[in-house]
Structures are given as C-alpha cells and as structure tokens.
C-alpha cells in the first residue's frame, strides 16, 4: 500500500489531506544570519494558523544539519492536528559552515539518508519521509552531484521521494538527466521545487513530460518578482495536459515571513494563492493539487 511517512508514523496516501507540499517550521543557515526559524512556540502558532485556514499537512524540506528540530515535530503535530513530513538529505554547500562540511566529507551519505528514513533521525526515533537535495544556478557542482547520487542510492533502498531545490528555478533538466538518466530514479519519485522562480514554459513542459512532480512554491517570499506569473505558468501546464503533475507550497524560510510574525506564512497558500489559482485553472484542479497530488508525490511502498 502506498503510504506517506509522517513524524507520527506511516499513513495511507489518501489520508494526507490539504497539504503545503514545501515549507519550513525550523531552519538555520549561515546564509540567513539572524533570521533563523528556531522558535517552537512560533512554529506551533504557525501550524495552528494553517490548520484554521483549512490545512491538514505540511512537508518540511529542512534537511540534515540545518536545524530541523526533529524531536519537537511529533508533539507539534499532535498539538495542532497537522501532519508533518520531515526530510533527510543535504542542501547546497553554502548552507553549512566549513566544519560541518568537513565532517560530512567523511560520511557515506547514502547510509546516513537511509538510516534517517528507516531508523530515525539521531536518537529521536522520528523517521524522515523524503530526501531533500539541491542544485546550483543553471548547473550542478561536485557537492550537488555527490548528494544527488547518494539520494538516488537511498531512494533505491527505500522508495523515498527525492525533493530538489532548484536555485532560482533553474537547472531542472540537468537534475533530471542526473537523477533519472544516470542514476535510474523513476521520474515520478522526483519533486522539482521553485519552478515559479524561473517561469520558462518550454522547460516546464519538458520537465513535466518526464513524469516528475513540479512544485510551485515560495509565495510567502514577498520580495520575489515572479510570483505574479505563477498562475500563468500553472495554466500553461494544465492546458498542455500536465495538470496532474503539480504541487503547491509556501517555503517560509525566515522568521519575518511567518504569518504569526506579520508575514504571509503558511496560511497565505490557502488564504490567497488557492483562490488566485482557481481563477486561472478552476477550483477543481486546485483542490486536487492541494489534496490528491501530495499524497501521490510523497507516498511510496516503503522498503
């Protein structure tokens, strides 16, 4: 049976509910000094606000070594009634200090990812439900290739989906060439994130034709100049026959972007983005994107 691995255990994919398919409750990075997501009470309030807006599940894409606070996630899920899917994997090298990178060079990454997916993160017992990796701007450096190869190996061992940060939405086809071409990962097990940041309809259609998932995420990042083009990009894909490959997420990465701190946050996805996209492609498709598609994207027959 296809099941989604949440921090409280595996559930049937069809029970996931309305899902923010890419967001963050906790996150720390040297690239975001002073803007850390590291407040348990704020995370609980944000989840409660998302729940009040009609949300039922969140996929946290914060990978290994970036302040996931995995031990806190089960209680947050119980307290708010929001299902949480946690990530293993690694981000770009720039998101780690030099000491952490040195330690990771001595680690067999595939074994680390498999352990966090099947046994648990550290001593928490919380199992990850996805593998997060990242590309670069229009290319893949040695760090990206190493982490993606390890993610592919971990996928083959477990069935876990692989979620990919595309830097400014670029490099989608290079990622697919590596993961699906060289490493043999089925395209339907790959989720490409941030495609809204590079609204290139030709690349979007080529990526969708592979069978992968296309995530349009980040509307909470109010400084981003391409948000207004997201409905057009989604409509173009739907009209090309790829409406069944779409996901939506908020990608709240700084404290100021949380709704409880005055930003749009997780509720914005349901409060504004949902209605705006319904104007472009119809409410029925948007409902499927928020409810049916995440269960299919994150659900797997776990090995």
N, C-alpha and C positions, 0 to 999 in steps of 0.2 A: 504494500500500500504506500502511495506517495504521502510523505509526511514532512511537515516543517519542524525543524529543531529549534524550539524556543528555550529561553533560560529556565523555564519550569518544566521542560520535557517536550517530547515529540507530540504533535497534534496532526490530525488529518488536514491535508492542504486546504480543503474546502471550508474549514472552520476558522481560518485566519481572520477573516473579516476585513473591514475597511483599513487599508494599510498604507502608511507612509513608508515607501519602499527604500528610502535612503535618507537617514538623518543621524543625528548625534545627540546623546544625552551627556556624554563626557568626552573630552578631547583635550590633549595638551600637545603643543608643538613649539619648537624653537622659532618657527616662522610666525607664530602668533603670540608674542610675549605680552603678558598682561591681559590676555583675552581668553584665558582658559575656561573650559566648561568643566568645573570640578566641584560643584555645589549640589549635594544630594537633595536638599530641600527644594532648590530651584528646579532640579530635574523632576522631582515628584510633582511640583506645581505645573510644570510644562506638560507632563503626561496627563494630568487631571484636566487641563485646559483642552488638550487634544481629544480626550475622551468625551468631554462635554460638547465638543463640536461634532461628535459622531465617529471619532476614530476608535479603532479596536486593536491595532498592531503597529509596531514600529520596527524597522530593521536598522540597527545601529551599525554603521560601517566603520567604526573606530577599530583599527587593527592592533596587533601586538605592539607593546611598547609605547602607546600613545595615551595612556591614562583611561583605559576602558572602565575601570572600577567594576569588574565583573562580579565581585562578591556582593555589590549593592543592587545588582539588577533584579534578582528574584524577588526581593522584598518590594522594590518599586513596582514590579509587575503585579504582585499580589495586592498591594495597597491601592493601585489605580485601576485595576482591571484591564490594563493594556498589555497585550502580548508583546514580548521583546525578543528579537532575534539578534544574537551577538556575533561579532566577527573575529576570526583569526586572520593571519596574513600580515603583510607589511606594506607601508606606504612608500613614497619616494624617499631616497636617502636624505634629502634636505629636511625631513621631518624628524630626524633623530640626531642627538648630539654625537660627536666623534667617538666617545667611549662606548656608547650603545652600539654603534655600527661595528666597532672593533670586536665586541663580544659576539655580534650576530654573524660575523665572518667565520667564526669557529663553530657555528651551529649548522647541522643539516636541516635546512628549513622545512623540507617536506615532512620530516619526522615531527618537528615542532607543530606544524599545522595539523597533521593527523592526530597527534596527541590532544590538542586543544579541541578538535572536533569530536573525538570519540571518548576521551577520558575526562577532560575538563581543563579549565584554564588555571594554571598553578595548583593551589590546594583548595580552590573554591568548589570544585565539582560542577561548575557551570560549563556546559558544552557550547562551543560556537556552532552556528548554523550556516555560516558562509565563509568564504575566503576572500579577503579584500587585497587587491594589488593595485599598482598604479603605473601608468605610462608617463612619458615626458611630452614636451611640446613638439608635436609633429615627429616623434621618434621614440625609440626605446634604447636607453643606455644599458650598461652592463648590469647595474643593480636591478633594473626593471626586468631584464631577461632572466636573471637568476631567480628573482622572486616569482615570476610567472611560470618558469619551468617547474619550480617547486610546487606552486599552486596546482599546476596540471597533474603532477605526480600525486598530490594529496587528493585531488578530485578522483583520479582513477582508483585510489584506495578506498574512498568513502562514498563517492557520488555527490559530494558537496558542490553547490553552485559557486562560481567564481565571479565576483563583482569587481569591476575595473574603474578606477578613477582615470578619466581621460583629461589630461591637462588642457584647460580651456576648450574642452570638447574635441581635441584633435587626436590624430593617430589611431582612429578606430580600426581602419583596415589593416594597419601594421599589427595591432593587437590580435585581430582575428587570424592573420597569417601565422603568428607565433602560436597562440593557444590552440586554435582549431586545425591549422595546417601542420605545423611542425610537431606539436605535442599531442594531437589527436583528441582534444576535448570536444565533445559534441556541442555544436553552436548553441543549442537550446539550454545548455548549462552555463552560458556566459551572459553576464549583465553588463552592458556598457553604460557608464554613468556620465552625466554632464553634457549630453549631446545638444542641449539647448544653448550651450555656450559657443557653439560653432554651427550656426543654422545653415548648413550646407545640404540642400535637399538631395543632391546626387549621392554624396557619401552616406547620408542617412538611408536612402533606398538600397544602396549596395550592401550596407551592413545588415539591414533588415532581411534582405534576400538570403543571407546565410542561415537565418533561423534563430539568431541571438535575440536577446531582450534589449530594448532601447529605453534607457531611463532618462526622463526629462526631470531634472531636479535642481534645486537651488533658488526657488523664487523668494526665499527669505533673505537672499543676499541682494538687498535693495540697490546696491551700487552697480549691479550688473546691467550692462547696456542692452543685452539681447533678450531680456525677459519678455518684452512686448512682442517678440517674434515667435515665442513658443507656440501659441495657438495655431499660427500659420504652418509651422513645421509639423505639428501633430496632425493637422488636417491634410497636409500633403501626403503623409504616410498612410493615413486612413484611406484616402482616395486612391492610393496606389495599391491597396489591398493588404497593408501591413498593420492594420488597427489592432490585430491580436498579438502584437509583439511589444506593446507599450507598457511602461511603468511610470509612476509619478512619485516624487519625493521632495522634501523640504531642504535637506542639507544645512541645518543650523550648525555653524561651526564656531561661533563666538558668543560670549555671554550677552553682548548687547543685541544679538539677533533673536534671543528668546522672547516669546510673547510676554512672559512674566517680568521681563526687564525692559519692556517698551518696544520691542521689535515685532516683526510679523510672526516668527516662530512656527512651530508645528501646526497650530490651528489654521494658519493662513492657507494651507493647502486645501482645506475643506471649506473655509470661510469665503475665499475669493477665487483661488485657482480653479476649483471644481466648477463653479458657475461660469467662469470665463471660458473654459474649455468646452463646456456644454453648448455655449453659443456657437462654437466653431465646428464641433463634430457630433453634437447631440448628447443628451444626458445618458442614454442607454450605454453608449460606448464608454463614456467617462466612468460610469458605475462599474463596468467590467474591469476597466483599467485599475480601479481602486480596490476591487474586491476579489475578482476571479484571477486576474493575472499574477498578483503577488504570490498567491498560493502555488501557482504553476511554476513560477520562477524560482522560488525558494524551496519548494517541496521536492523531495527526492526519495528514492528507495534506498535508504541508508545501508551501507555495507558495514 
